[in-house]
Amino acid sequence: MIKANSENLFRISFGILWILYLGIRIYFQGKISSKRNLVRTNEKQESLFFRIFAAAYLLLPIYCLTSWIDFAHFPFPAWLRWAGGIITCAGIALFSWAHYVLGRNWTAVLALSEEHELITHGPYRYVRHPMYSAFFTIGIGFLFLSANWLTGLIYLGPLILMYEVRISREEEMMIGRFGEAYRQYMKKTGRILPRLRN
């Protein structure tokens, strides 16, 4: 009974963090005008990646709503699972910060608006892609909190694929727009982890 109650507590915590994560994305999405003129890159592929990652994200509540994937449970100690909750909170905080600082420059797909700016403050002072940093942090946190390898695979699998295919193209797009300014920015920052030295 104690073990079942403990697992329910982890499920509830997971669900609350998932709802918070979703709420933040909806909030910032709502602040972006759909009337912007965007120059898109690889539109079909971007649409596919967006749908795959969105589907993966929407599948996460399977863990907290059912016992269907309990076969994939890891025997993690409680302290590690709660540490996963803290890691998830840190990722959500970074996600919010990056969204806030990026402001009107954010797009869900690879695209630039006519008024797009090069942002180099806030988390962008340290890494060029703090949204990805946040996604990976949240994914790792969810993996530890759920103690379920299938939950981790559902979220991190599509994320890793999207990162590997998309990140270089995103940087090429930014170089094409901002030229030498972006190349200099690249020398001072890491992709998703801060540089230890410039």
C-alpha positions as CSV (number, residue, x, y, z in Angstrom):
1,M,0.0,0.0,0.0
2,I,2.8,2.4,0.9
3,K,4.6,1.6,-2.3
4,A,1.4,2.2,-4.4
5,N,0.7,5.5,-2.6
6,S,4.3,6.6,-3.2
7,E,4.0,5.8,-6.9
8,N,0.7,7.7,-7.1
9,L,2.5,10.7,-5.6
10,F,5.2,10.5,-8.4
11,R,2.4,10.2,-11.0
12,I,0.6,13.3,-9.6
13,S,3.8,15.3,-9.5
14,F,4.6,14.3,-13.1
15,G,1.2,15.3,-14.2
16,I,1.4,18.7,-12.5
17,L,4.7,19.5,-14.1
18,W,3.5,18.3,-17.5
19,I,0.5,20.7,-17.2
20,L,2.8,23.5,-16.1
21,Y,5.1,22.9,-19.1
22,L,2.1,22.9,-21.5
23,G,0.6,26.0,-19.9
24,I,3.8,28.0,-20.4
25,R,4.1,27.0,-24.1
26,I,0.4,27.9,-24.7
27,Y,0.9,31.2,-22.9
28,F,3.9,32.3,-25.0
29,Q,2.4,30.8,-28.2
30,G,-0.6,33.1,-27.6
31,K,1.6,36.2,-27.4
32,I,3.0,35.6,-30.9
33,S,1.1,37.1,-33.8
34,S,0.0,34.7,-36.5
35,K,0.1,37.6,-39.0
36,R,3.9,37.8,-39.1
37,N,5.6,37.4,-42.5
38,L,7.9,34.4,-42.0
39,V,10.6,33.1,-44.3
40,R,10.5,29.3,-43.7
41,T,13.2,26.7,-44.2
42,N,12.5,23.1,-45.2
43,E,8.8,23.6,-44.5
44,K,7.6,20.0,-45.0
45,Q,10.3,18.5,-42.9
46,E,9.7,21.2,-40.2
47,S,6.0,20.4,-40.1
48,L,6.8,16.7,-39.7
49,F,9.3,17.3,-36.9
50,F,6.8,19.6,-35.2
51,R,4.1,16.9,-35.3
52,I,6.3,14.1,-34.1
53,F,7.6,16.1,-31.2
54,A,4.1,17.3,-30.3
55,A,2.8,13.7,-30.4
56,A,5.6,12.6,-28.2
57,Y,4.8,15.4,-25.8
58,L,1.1,14.6,-25.7
59,L,1.9,10.9,-25.1
60,L,3.7,11.7,-21.8
61,P,0.6,11.6,-19.6
62,I,0.2,7.9,-20.4
63,Y,2.6,7.4,-17.4
64,C,0.5,9.4,-14.9
65,L,-2.9,8.4,-16.2
66,T,-2.5,4.6,-16.6
67,S,-0.4,1.6,-15.6
68,W,0.0,0.5,-19.3
69,I,3.7,1.2,-19.4
70,D,4.6,0.1,-15.8
71,F,6.5,-2.8,-17.4
72,A,9.3,-0.3,-18.3
73,H,9.8,0.7,-14.7
74,F,13.4,1.4,-13.3
75,P,14.0,0.5,-9.6
76,F,15.2,4.1,-8.9
77,P,15.4,5.2,-5.2
78,A,12.9,7.8,-4.1
79,W,15.6,10.5,-3.7
80,L,16.7,10.1,-7.4
81,R,13.1,10.4,-8.5
82,W,12.5,13.6,-6.5
83,A,15.8,14.9,-7.9
84,G,14.2,14.3,-11.3
85,G,11.3,16.5,-10.2
86,I,13.8,19.3,-9.3
87,I,15.6,18.8,-12.6
88,T,12.3,19.1,-14.4
89,C,11.5,22.3,-12.6
90,A,14.9,23.7,-13.5
91,G,14.2,22.8,-17.2
92,I,10.8,24.5,-17.1
93,A,12.3,27.6,-15.5
94,L,14.9,27.8,-18.3
95,F,12.2,27.1,-20.9
96,S,10.2,30.1,-19.6
97,W,13.2,32.3,-19.4
98,A,14.3,31.5,-22.9
99,H,10.8,32.1,-24.2
100,Y,10.5,35.4,-22.4
101,V,13.8,36.7,-23.6
102,L,13.3,35.6,-27.2
103,G,9.9,37.3,-27.3
104,R,8.5,38.0,-30.8
105,N,11.5,36.2,-32.3
106,W,10.3,32.8,-31.4
107,T,8.8,30.4,-34.0
108,A,7.8,26.8,-33.6
109,V,9.5,25.9,-36.9
110,L,12.7,27.0,-38.6
111,A,11.8,30.5,-39.8
112,L,12.8,34.1,-39.6
113,S,10.5,37.1,-39.5
114,E,11.3,40.4,-41.3
115,E,11.9,42.1,-38.0
116,H,13.9,39.2,-36.5
117,E,16.7,40.2,-34.0
118,L,19.8,38.5,-32.9
119,I,19.3,37.9,-29.2
120,T,22.5,37.6,-27.1
121,H,21.3,38.4,-23.5
122,G,19.6,36.3,-20.8
123,P,20.3,32.6,-21.3
124,Y,21.4,33.4,-24.9
125,R,24.5,35.0,-23.4
126,Y,25.7,31.5,-22.5
127,V,24.2,29.2,-25.1
128,R,22.8,29.7,-28.6
129,H,19.9,27.3,-28.2
130,P,18.6,27.4,-24.6
131,M,15.2,26.0,-25.7
132,Y,17.0,22.8,-26.6
133,S,18.9,22.9,-23.3
134,A,15.5,23.2,-21.6
135,F,14.0,20.4,-23.6
136,F,16.8,18.0,-22.7
137,T,16.8,19.0,-19.1
138,I,13.0,18.5,-18.9
139,G,13.3,15.1,-20.6
140,I,16.0,13.9,-18.3
141,G,14.0,15.2,-15.3
142,F,10.8,13.4,-16.5
143,L,12.8,10.2,-17.0
144,F,14.1,10.2,-13.4
145,L,10.8,11.3,-11.9
146,S,8.8,8.6,-13.7
147,A,11.5,6.0,-13.3
148,N,10.3,4.6,-16.6
149,W,12.5,4.1,-19.6
150,L,9.6,4.2,-22.1
151,T,8.6,7.7,-20.9
152,G,12.2,8.8,-21.5
153,L,12.3,7.1,-24.9
154,I,8.9,8.7,-26.0
155,Y,10.2,12.2,-25.2
156,L,14.0,12.1,-25.7
157,G,14.0,9.9,-28.9
158,P,12.2,12.4,-31.1
159,L,14.0,15.3,-29.4
160,I,17.4,13.8,-30.2
161,L,16.4,13.1,-33.8
162,M,15.1,16.7,-34.2
163,Y,18.2,18.2,-32.6
164,E,20.6,16.2,-34.8
165,V,18.9,17.0,-38.1
166,R,17.8,20.6,-37.3
167,I,20.5,22.3,-35.3
168,S,23.1,22.8,-38.1
169,R,20.4,24.1,-40.4
170,E,19.2,26.5,-37.8
171,E,22.7,27.9,-37.4
172,E,23.2,28.2,-41.2
173,M,19.9,30.1,-41.3
174,M,21.1,32.5,-38.6
175,I,24.5,33.0,-40.4
176,G,22.7,33.7,-43.6
177,R,20.7,36.4,-41.8
178,F,23.2,37.9,-39.4
179,G,26.6,37.0,-41.0
180,E,29.7,37.8,-39.1
181,A,27.8,39.0,-36.0
182,Y,26.5,35.4,-35.6
183,R,29.8,33.9,-36.3
184,Q,31.4,36.0,-33.5
185,Y,28.5,35.0,-31.3
186,M,29.2,31.3,-32.0
187,K,32.8,31.8,-30.8
188,K,31.6,33.0,-27.4
189,T,28.8,30.5,-26.7
190,G,28.1,26.8,-26.7
191,R,25.2,25.2,-28.6
192,I,23.2,23.8,-25.6
193,L,25.9,23.9,-22.8
194,P,27.9,27.0,-21.9
195,R,31.5,27.1,-23.1
196,L,34.0,26.6,-20.3
197,R,36.4,29.0,-22.0
198,N,36.0,31.4,-25.0
